[in-house]
Amino acid sequence: MDDEERVAAFMAGLSPRTLTQRFFTGCSRPDRRLVRALIAAGGRRDVLLAVDGDERVLGHAMGYLRDGAIEIAVMVADEWQGRGIGSRLVRTLLRRAAARGAHEVGMDVMGDNRRVLAMIKRHWPGARMRVESATVEITAPLGPL
């Protein structure tokens, strides 16, 4: 299978809550255009997939590099959340971005996503957080990875 099929299957297996926390709106079935956008890499865009031994996608991370900062977004299969997959994807994205000159990371997180907000406070205690509607806009220096 190619990445498009694997990512579509991954997204189809995500709970409505996980999809909402990633896209900030309810998604039913993954649209092919959305899946293609999620796997498009190159130039300023970086994409990573976490897969198991059967090449089933367990997590997806993407970043967009601009003006010395990388904006990131991550999602992990429901049954694999809390096991470090998201953190590993983020660390890898940030290392790759730092190698390309990034010195800052940004992300938008749903205000009720306590697990991710707690992780950010642990790893980036100096992160700037700005509440905007139901989301928290976060900016932090990359620092040591």
N, CA, C and O of each residue as an XYZ file, in Angstrom:
580
protein
N       0.841     -1.193      0.000
C       0.000      0.000      0.000
C       0.875      1.243      0.000
O       1.981      1.232      0.541
N       0.388      2.292     -0.596
C       1.135      3.541     -0.561
C       0.690      4.375      0.642
O      -0.268      4.034      1.336
N       1.408      5.473      0.870
C       1.124      6.304      2.043
C      -0.289      6.863      2.039
O      -0.908      6.976      3.097
N      -0.810      7.213      0.873
C      -2.159      7.782      0.827
C      -3.185      6.799      1.378
O      -4.042      7.176      2.177
N      -3.102      5.562      0.959
C      -4.031      4.545      1.442
C      -3.849      4.286      2.927
O      -4.824      4.164      3.668
N      -2.606      4.203      3.356
C      -2.326      3.934      4.777
C      -2.795      5.076      5.662
O      -3.364      4.830      6.725
N      -2.570      6.323      5.251
C      -3.000      7.470      6.052
C      -4.524      7.564      6.056
O      -5.110      7.899      7.085
N      -5.174      7.278      4.937
C      -6.642      7.286      4.896
C      -7.205      6.237      5.860
O      -8.162      6.513      6.583
N      -6.622      5.046      5.873
C      -7.065      3.995      6.795
C      -6.818      4.404      8.244
O      -7.661      4.163      9.108
N      -5.674      5.019      8.515
C      -5.346      5.523      9.853
C      -6.398      6.527     10.314
O      -6.915      6.424     11.427
N      -6.711      7.491      9.462
C      -7.666      8.530      9.830
C      -9.071      7.967     10.009
O      -9.814      8.422     10.878
N      -9.437      6.986      9.196
C     -10.762      6.370      9.310
C     -10.926      5.670     10.658
O     -12.049      5.513     11.139
N      -9.824      5.251     11.269
C      -9.882      4.570     12.557
C      -9.807      5.492     13.760
O      -9.900      5.025     14.895
N      -9.640      6.796     13.542
C      -9.543      7.732     14.660
C     -10.926      8.077     15.211
O     -11.910      8.132     14.473
N     -10.977      8.303     16.502
C     -12.239      8.686     17.129
C     -12.603     10.117     16.740
O     -11.731     10.899     16.361
N     -13.875     10.458     16.831
C     -14.278     11.847     16.565
C     -13.534     12.843     17.460
O     -13.191     13.937     17.013
N     -13.286     12.477     18.702
C     -12.552     13.366     19.623
C     -11.130     13.621     19.131
O     -10.673     14.764     19.123
N     -10.432     12.573     18.725
C      -9.060     12.732     18.229
C      -9.045     13.585     16.968
O      -8.192     14.461     16.822
N      -9.974     13.338     16.065
C     -10.044     14.151     14.845
C     -10.340     15.616     15.166
O      -9.763     16.517     14.558
N     -11.230     15.848     16.111
C     -11.552     17.223     16.488
C     -10.355     17.907     17.130
O     -10.097     19.080     16.860
N      -9.616     17.188     17.980
C      -8.446     17.791     18.614
C      -7.371     18.126     17.587
O      -6.594     19.056     17.805
N      -7.302     17.413     16.499
C      -6.308     17.696     15.469
C      -6.775     18.773     14.493
O      -6.010     19.675     14.151
N      -8.023     18.684     14.046
C      -8.499     19.587     12.998
C      -9.422     20.695     13.506
O      -9.835     21.567     12.741
N      -9.742     20.655     14.801
C     -10.554     21.683     15.465
C     -11.984     21.707     14.955
O     -12.703     22.679     15.186
N     -12.394     20.695     14.292
C     -13.759     20.558     13.810
C     -14.026     19.075     13.616
O     -13.096     18.285     13.455
N     -15.270     18.706     13.631
C     -15.604     17.312     13.411
C     -15.318     16.893     11.978
O     -15.643     17.613     11.034
N     -14.725     15.755     11.828
C     -14.477     15.175     10.497
C     -15.155     13.817     10.500
O     -15.061     13.075     11.477
N     -15.820     13.497      9.437
C     -16.397     12.166      9.373
C     -15.420     11.254      8.666
O     -14.556     10.655      9.304
N     -15.543     11.144      7.387
C     -14.675     10.282      6.589
C     -13.555     11.125      5.992
O     -13.809     12.230      5.512
N     -12.326     10.627      6.013
C     -11.228     11.429      5.464
C     -11.365     11.642      3.955
O     -11.462     10.684      3.189
N     -11.372     12.861      3.557
C     -11.446     13.267      2.165
C     -10.071     13.034      1.516
O      -9.043     13.288      2.145
N     -10.049     12.564      0.291
C      -8.780     12.284     -0.416
C      -7.903     13.523     -0.527
O      -6.680     13.429     -0.423
N      -8.523     14.693     -0.738
C      -7.728     15.932     -0.827
C      -7.028     16.219      0.488
O      -5.871     16.638      0.497
N      -7.724     15.994      1.606
C      -7.118     16.201      2.919
C      -5.966     15.225      3.126
O      -4.893     15.618      3.583
N      -6.183     13.960      2.794
C      -5.132     12.951      2.955
C      -3.910     13.314      2.111
O      -2.778     13.211      2.583
N      -4.130     13.730      0.887
C      -3.004     14.122      0.029
C      -2.252     15.306      0.619
O      -1.022     15.347      0.570
N      -2.980     16.267      1.174
C      -2.330     17.419      1.807
C      -1.516     16.990      3.025
O      -0.467     17.570      3.305
N      -1.991     15.981      3.748
C      -1.284     15.523      4.948
C       0.007     14.769      4.630
O       0.899     14.689      5.475
N       0.113     14.220      3.427
C       1.331     13.476      3.099
C       2.260     14.240      2.161
O       3.337     13.754      1.814
N       1.841     15.441      1.750
C       2.669     16.243      0.839
C       3.854     16.821      1.598
O       3.682     17.608      2.529
N       5.048     16.429      1.197
C       6.277     16.919      1.820
C       7.137     17.576      0.755
O       6.932     17.385     -0.443
N       8.095     18.346      1.216
C       9.017     18.988      0.289
C       9.040     20.481      0.516
O       8.094     21.056      1.055
N      10.113     21.097      0.109
C      10.246     22.523      0.327
C      10.238     22.833      1.806
O      11.139     22.422      2.537
N       9.240     23.545      2.245
C       9.128     23.943      3.654
C       8.321     22.956      4.490
O       8.239     23.107      5.709
N       7.729     21.956      3.860
C       6.860     20.998      4.557
C       7.605     19.702      4.870
O       8.305     19.148      4.023
N       7.436     19.237      6.095
C       8.016     17.976      6.521
C       6.884     17.107      7.050
O       5.994     17.598      7.744
N       6.916     15.825      6.727
C       5.880     14.892      7.159
C       6.553     13.632      7.678
O       7.491     13.119      7.067
N       6.062     13.133      8.821
C       6.558     11.887      9.394
C       5.392     10.963      9.701
O       4.318     11.415     10.097
N       5.608      9.660      9.515
C       4.631      8.654      9.902
C       5.278      7.702     10.887
O       6.428      7.302     10.702
N       4.553      7.335     11.930
C       4.965      6.263     12.832
C       4.183      5.033     12.390
O       2.958      5.080     12.279
N       4.884      3.936     12.139
C       4.224      2.719     11.654
C       4.630      1.531     12.515
O       5.685      1.539     13.149
N       3.777      0.510     12.529
C       4.129     -0.712     13.243
C       4.809     -1.681     12.283
O       5.083     -1.325     11.137
N       5.077     -2.870     12.725
C       5.765     -3.861     11.903
C       5.015     -4.255     10.651
O       5.620     -4.731      9.691
N       3.712     -4.065     10.645
C       2.893     -4.375      9.477
C       2.692     -3.154      8.591
O       1.879     -3.173      7.667
N       3.442     -2.086      8.879
C       3.356     -0.829      8.126
C       2.024     -0.105      8.313
O       1.651      0.742      7.501
N       1.308     -0.445      9.391
C       0.074      0.261      9.721
C       0.452      1.574     10.390
O       1.303      1.591     11.280
N      -0.167      2.671      9.976
C       0.154      3.983     10.531
C      -0.419      4.095     11.939
O      -1.605      3.857     12.167
N       0.456      4.465     12.883
C       0.055      4.678     14.272
C       0.039      6.153     14.627
O      -0.634      6.563     15.573
N       0.788      6.960     13.861
C       0.857      8.386     14.144
C       1.300      9.160     12.921
O       1.950      8.622     12.025
N       0.940     10.430     12.898
C       1.269     11.329     11.793
C       1.709     12.659     12.379
O       1.092     13.160     13.318
N       2.763     13.229     11.836
C       3.220     14.553     12.262
C       3.630     15.333     11.029
O       4.162     14.782     10.065
N       3.368     16.629     11.084
C       3.790     17.470      9.982
C       4.250     18.809     10.521
O       3.831     19.259     11.587
N       5.123     19.428      9.748
C       5.620     20.736     10.132
C       5.789     21.615      8.913
O       6.028     21.143      7.801
N       5.659     22.916      9.155
C       5.849     23.897      8.096
C       6.864     24.905      8.596
O       6.646     25.567      9.610
N       7.970     25.019      7.885
C       9.077     25.890      8.266
C       8.943     27.239      7.584
O       8.799     27.325      6.365
N       8.992     28.316      8.407
C       8.895     29.666      7.860
C       9.571     30.643      8.811
O       9.289     30.651     10.009
N      10.457     31.460      8.277
C      11.091     32.536      9.038
C      11.718     32.059     10.351
O      11.548     32.706     11.384
N      12.424     30.958     10.323
C      13.118     30.462     11.506
C      12.228     29.768     12.528
O      12.667     29.480     13.642
N      10.989     29.502     12.158
C      10.061     28.820     13.067
C       9.420     27.659     12.341
O       9.245     27.683     11.122
N       9.072     26.642     13.108
C       8.328     25.522     12.543
C       6.990     25.419     13.259
O       6.919     25.397     14.488
N       5.941     25.356     12.464
C       4.585     25.148     12.980
C       4.310     23.662     12.850
O       4.459     23.098     11.766
N       3.906     23.014     13.953
C       3.739     21.567     13.924
C       2.304     21.153     14.266
O       1.554     21.887     14.909
N       1.957     19.947     13.810
C       0.675     19.321     14.130
C       0.904     17.810     14.177
O       1.626     17.254     13.349
N       0.285     17.163     15.149
C       0.513     15.735     15.377
C      -0.820     15.058     15.705
O      -1.688     15.647     16.348
N      -0.961     13.819     15.254
C      -2.086     12.990     15.696
C      -1.602     11.549     15.830
O      -0.768     11.079     15.056
N      -2.147     10.862     16.833
C      -1.756      9.489     17.146
C      -3.027      8.657     17.282
O      -4.030      9.121     17.824
N      -2.974      7.435     16.787
C      -4.119      6.526     16.895
C      -4.557      6.436     18.356
O      -3.723      6.390     19.260
N      -5.850      6.413     18.572
C      -6.404      6.434     19.927
C      -5.774      5.394     20.852
O      -5.398      5.708     21.982
N      -5.660      4.172     20.375
C      -5.140      3.102     21.238
C      -3.639      3.225     21.506
O      -3.107      2.505     22.351
N      -2.955      4.118     20.805
C      -1.519      4.317     21.002
C      -1.198      5.628     21.711
O      -0.029      5.917     21.966
N      -2.199      6.413     22.027
C      -1.950      7.674     22.720
C      -1.419      7.415     24.123
O      -1.812      6.450     24.779
N      -0.528      8.283     24.573
C       0.054      8.152     25.908
C       1.220      7.187     25.984
O       1.683      6.875     27.081
N       1.708      6.704     24.851
C       2.812      5.735     24.835
C       4.100      6.314     24.266
O       5.058      5.577     24.032
N       4.137      7.618     24.043
C       5.362      8.265     23.591
C       5.519      8.436     22.092
O       6.515      9.003     21.643
N       4.571      7.966     21.312
C       4.686      8.086     19.860
C       4.643      9.544     19.439
O       5.466      9.981     18.635
N       3.697     10.297     19.969
C       3.603     11.715     19.632
C       4.866     12.472     20.008
O       5.352     13.295     19.232
N       5.397     12.203     21.186
C       6.629     12.869     21.629
C       7.803     12.541     20.716
O       8.604     13.419     20.397
N       7.908     11.292     20.297
C       8.997     10.914     19.391
C       8.857     11.589     18.036
O       9.842     12.039     17.450
N       7.625     11.656     17.545
C       7.397     12.346     16.270
C       7.774     13.819     16.393
O       8.433     14.367     15.509
N       7.358     14.462     17.483
C       7.677     15.883     17.686
C       9.181     16.090     17.772
O       9.716     16.984     17.116
N       9.876     15.279     18.569
C      11.342     15.421     18.691
C      12.026     15.287     17.341
O      12.943     16.047     17.028
N      11.586     14.325     16.539
C      12.194     14.133     15.223
C      11.921     15.324     14.310
O      12.825     15.802     13.625
N      10.681     15.803     14.298
C      10.356     16.992     13.494
C      11.224     18.180     13.917
O      11.759     18.894     13.069
N      11.362     18.387     15.226
C      12.118     19.538     15.718
C      13.607     19.416     15.411
O      14.250     20.410     15.074
N      14.159     18.217     15.523
C      15.571     18.019     15.163
C      15.798     18.347     13.687
O      16.763     19.020     13.323
N      14.896     17.860     12.860
C      15.038     18.118     11.427
C      14.879     19.605     11.119
O      15.579     20.140     10.259
N      13.964     20.268     11.816
C      13.757     21.710     11.610
C      14.963     22.509     12.105
O      15.376     23.474     11.462
N      15.519     22.113     13.229
C      16.701     22.811     13.762
C      17.865     22.699     12.783
O      18.619     23.653     12.592
N      18.007     21.535     12.167
C      19.074     21.347     11.178
C      18.877     22.257      9.966
O      19.825     22.542      9.234
N      17.638     22.709      9.763
C      17.343     23.612      8.646
C      17.241     25.067      9.103
O      16.781     25.925      8.349
N      17.673     25.347     10.349
C      17.750     26.726     10.820
C      16.623     27.205     11.706
O      16.617     28.373     12.095
N      15.676     26.360     12.040
C      14.578     26.788     12.915
C      15.089     26.996     14.335
O      15.958     26.264     14.807
N      14.550     27.982     14.995
C      14.909     28.246     16.383
C      13.680     28.394     17.265
O      13.797     28.647     18.464
N      12.503     28.236     16.673
C      11.257     28.384     17.418
C      10.231     27.383     16.904
O      10.245     27.011     15.731
N       9.346     26.953     17.791
C       8.270     26.036     17.427
C       6.943     26.686     17.788
O       6.821     27.371     18.804
N       5.951     26.456     16.932
C       4.606     26.952     17.196
C       3.596     25.850     16.952
O       3.811     24.952     16.137
N       2.492     25.935     17.672
C       1.417     24.957     17.498
C       0.137     25.529     18.076
O       0.168     26.376     18.968
N      -0.964     25.069     17.572
C      -2.278     25.402     18.113
C      -2.840     24.137     18.739
O      -2.810     23.067     18.132
N      -3.356     24.266     19.964
C      -3.866     23.112     20.705
C      -5.257     23.453     21.216
O      -5.492     24.561     21.700
N      -6.171     22.510     21.108
C      -7.500     22.713     21.675
C      -7.352     22.934     23.180
O      -6.561     22.261     23.841
N      -8.110     23.871     23.705
C      -8.013     24.213     25.121
C      -8.320     23.066     26.060
O      -7.855     23.068     27.200
N      -9.100     22.076     25.611
C      -9.429     20.940     26.478
C      -8.479     19.751     26.301
O      -8.703     18.692     26.887
N      -7.430     19.918     25.504
C      -6.474     18.833     25.288
C      -5.429     18.870     26.407
O      -4.282     19.260     26.190
N      -5.841     18.464     27.587
C      -5.000     18.554     28.798
C      -3.697     17.772     28.677
O      -2.659     18.217     29.167
N      -3.741     16.632     28.039
C      -2.539     15.801     27.923
C      -1.443     16.544     27.154
O      -0.290     16.567     27.586
N      -1.795     17.148     26.024
C      -0.810     17.861     25.214
C      -0.357     19.141     25.918
O       0.830     19.466     25.908
N      -1.284     19.860     26.520
C      -0.902     21.087     27.238
C       0.044     20.783     28.398
O       0.977     21.546     28.648
N      -0.188     19.681     29.107
C       0.717     19.280     30.197
C       2.093     18.915     29.646
O       3.110     19.264     30.247
N       2.136     18.217     28.509
C       3.412     17.860     27.892
C       4.180     19.118     27.492
O       5.397     19.181     27.665
N       3.486     20.104     26.965
C       4.137     21.354     26.557
C       4.719     22.059     27.769
O       5.841     22.562     27.712
N       3.978     22.101     28.857
C       4.481     22.750     30.082
C       5.722     22.038     30.627
O       6.634     22.682     31.145
N       5.753     20.710     30.509
C       6.926     19.942     30.961
C       8.142     20.216     30.094
O       9.232     20.460     30.612
N       7.964     20.179     28.773
C       9.095     20.290     27.854
C       9.479     21.722     27.518
O      10.635     21.995     27.194
N       8.525     22.633     27.593
C       8.788     24.044     27.269
C       8.202     24.933     28.366
O       7.209     25.624     28.134
N       8.810     24.925     29.567
C       8.230     25.716     30.663
C       8.146     27.212     30.342
O       7.321     27.914     30.926
N       8.970     27.706     29.438
C       8.937     29.114     29.069
C       8.080     29.418     27.856
O       8.149     30.514     27.301
N       7.271     28.449     27.441
C       6.438     28.650     26.248
C       5.446     29.786     26.465
O       4.880     29.947     27.546
N       5.254     30.559     25.417
C       4.232     31.612     25.442
C       2.924     30.988     24.980
O       2.857     30.352     23.928
N       1.891     31.181     25.782
C       0.578     30.615     25.458
C      -0.435     31.745     25.400
O      -0.528     32.576     26.303
N      -1.184     31.749     24.318
C      -2.219     32.765     24.140
C      -3.525     32.060     23.802
O      -3.613     31.325     22.819
N      -4.519     32.290     24.617
C      -5.822     31.670     24.387
C      -6.567     32.477     23.333
O      -6.713     33.695     23.433
N      -7.030     31.761     22.329
C      -7.775     32.374     21.224
C      -8.993     31.503     20.979
O      -8.878     30.422     20.402
N     -10.160     31.961     21.412
C     -11.397     31.209     21.307
C     -11.236     29.900     22.088
O     -10.970     29.950     23.289
N     -11.384     28.749     21.464
C     -11.263     27.467     22.166
C      -9.884     26.845     22.015
O      -9.673     25.704     22.425
N      -8.938     27.584     21.427
C      -7.595     27.043     21.219
C      -6.556     27.830     22.002
O      -6.791     28.953     22.448
N      -5.410     27.201     22.150
C      -4.269     27.836     22.787
C      -3.161     27.901     21.742
O      -2.706     26.869     21.250
N      -2.730     29.111     21.406
C      -1.617     29.299     20.473
C      -0.333     29.283     21.287
O      -0.177     30.055     22.233
N       0.582     28.400     20.912
C       1.804     28.198     21.677
C       3.000     28.508     20.814
O       3.075     28.105     19.653
N       3.945     29.239     21.407
C       5.215     29.542     20.743
C       6.303     29.304     21.784
O       6.182     29.742     22.928
N       7.371     28.607     21.382
C       8.461     28.314     22.314
C       9.765     28.199     21.550
O       9.781     27.810     20.382
N      10.868     28.543     22.220
C      12.169     28.304     21.585
C      12.418     26.810     21.477
O      11.973     26.040     22.329
N      13.128     26.395     20.434
C      13.402     24.973     20.285
C      14.220     24.431     21.451
O      13.907     23.366     21.982
N      15.263     25.152     21.856
C      16.085     24.687     22.963
C      16.732     23.358     22.670
O      16.736     22.904     21.526
N      17.285     22.724     23.698
C      17.933     21.424     23.497
C      16.894     20.349     23.183
O      15.822     20.297     23.784
N      17.244     19.501     22.227
C      16.328     18.429     21.841
C      16.868     17.127     22.336
O      16.253     16.082     22.121
